[in-house]
Amino acid sequence: MIRDVLGIIRLPFLILAPACVLVGVAVAQWEGHALSGLNVALVILGAVLAHISVNAFNEYFDCRSGLDKLTARTAFSGGSGTLPGRPELMKLALAISVGSLAGTALIGLYFVWLHGWQLLPLGIFGLVLVVTYTIWWVNNPLMCLIAPGLGFGVLMVMGAHFALTGQYSVSSFVASLPLTCMTSNLLLLNQFPDVEADKQVGRRHFPIAFGRQASVRLYGVLLLVCYGSIVAGVIGHWLPPAALVTLATALIGWRIYRFAGQHADDIPALIPSMGLNVVINLLTPLLLAAGLFFG
């Protein structure tokens, strides 16, 4: 049973949420705010619970729609494969989804009580995004593209910053932009193996609507925006010069872009690039946070 639960929540991927939240924590520290260790822990827990919820909802809805039976899973796409083999666990997946979402909401309400109602719009939008991503957002190319970035970039970074400081800042928004682009790119490339299966259940994300090669070009554009936002942030004094250490991942991004263009329609050959895509999505927030902490 434990193995099934870990599959439903997709344990290996949950490290992304705390990595993104760490950027919001780092911005608050760089700005000179005194941070509570308890509140930092609660922010990280809330983000992880939100990630668990969206993963479990995705497992549940993909099994219910029949998509899981059509998908050829890879290490980075197609779900965990837990529910197709044990459909009796669908109720458990739904319970995990709702329970972790409720935990996120309770933590959010604590910070609303602590700092005020200004966190509510961001929090409510985040909760709606978690519940509706798999059933609404994936049916529109633009919405499906921006949803992951909004969730792990803007919402997590700015939400964490507000929860710790009681205020929004331009620096927290600027710091969220690289993560917004990177996470959208993560899901964009992970959709390549699922194009044919996703078509059959009515999904219409960017690779379906415009093709894999156009999606590779979009991947490159988002990379440029990611690194450009860091440079612009330093020039505008919204980020410290030390944040430029994040540009070190640009070499990995270039490699992914080049190989994805060469192997866009050859999924087995694309798998190493998908693995590097996970690596760059973890290194980018960690390096950015380090630049902020030591800036």
C-alpha positions, 0 to 999 in steps of 0.5 A: 500500500505504501508503494501505491501511495508513493506512486500516486503522489509521484514522490520523486518529483516532489522536490521541485516544490520546495526548490521553487519556494526556496527562491521566495524565502531567499528573496525575503531574506535578501530584502532584510526581513526577519524570517520565522523558521516555523513559518518557512517550514509551513510554507514549504509544507503547503507547497509540497501538499499542493504538489501532491494534490495536483499529482494525485488529481492528475492520476485520478482523472487520467485513469478515469478518462482512460488516458492511462491505458493509451499512454506509453509511459516514460520515466518523465511522462505518462503518470506513475502507472499505479491506478491502471494496474489497481483501479480500486485505488481510485478512491484513495487517489481522490482522497489524497487529492482532496486531503492534501488540498485541504492541508494547503488551504489550512496553511494558507488561511493561517497566513491570511490570519497572520498577514491579511486578506491580500494573500487570498486572491493568490491562494484561491487562484492556486487552489482552483488551478490545482483542481482544474488543471487536468480537466480544463487547462490541458484542453487549451494550448496557451492555458496548458502552457502557462499553468505549470509556470504560474503554479511553480513560478509566480504563485509559489515564489510570490506566495511564499514571499508574502506568507513570510513578509506580509507584502508583495515585492517587485523582486519576488515577481522578477525572481519568479519569472525564470521559474515560470518559464522553466516549469512551463518548459518542463511540462512542454517537453514532457508532453511530446511522448503523449501527443497521440494518446492525449489526442484520443481523449480530447486534450489540446496542448501546444505540441498537439495544436502546433506540432513538436518542432514548433514546440521546440522553438517555443522551448527556446523562446522561453529559455531566452525569457528565463535568462533574460529576466535574470539579467534584467532583474540584476540591471534593474537592481531587483536581484543581486549581481550574485543571481547571475550564477543562475546563467550557468544552467544556460549550457544545459538549456542549449543542449536540451534545445538542440537535441530536442530539435533533432529528436522531436519525433523520436521519443526514445532518443528524446528521453535523455533530453527529458532527463536533463530538463528535470535537472535544469528545473531543479538547478535553476531555482537552487542556483537563483536562491543561492545567489539571493542568499549570498547576494 
